[in-house]
């Protein structure tokens, strides 16, 4: 991203745990009640500063901690961008 031309399209695959939330939760309080570092939107901020087009693809994490990215969803997103 750092060296890409302006107007580059960035697609971030954002993992989330579907049993905890229906959308990605990237900033929340730790179990101790203290805030945890919020790093989930670094690529968004960076893409805005570099004049890129940013898209997020929320993807649930399964019970084993793996992401199973739907290629159909990726294809639909890519087709909507052209």
HELIX and SHEET records of a PDB file:
HELIX    1   1 UNK A   42  UNK A   49  1                                   8    
HELIX    2   2 UNK A   71  UNK A   81  1                                  11    
SHEET    1   A 2 UNK A   9  UNK A  16  0                                        
SHEET    2   A 2 UNK A  53  UNK A  60  1                                        
END                                                                             
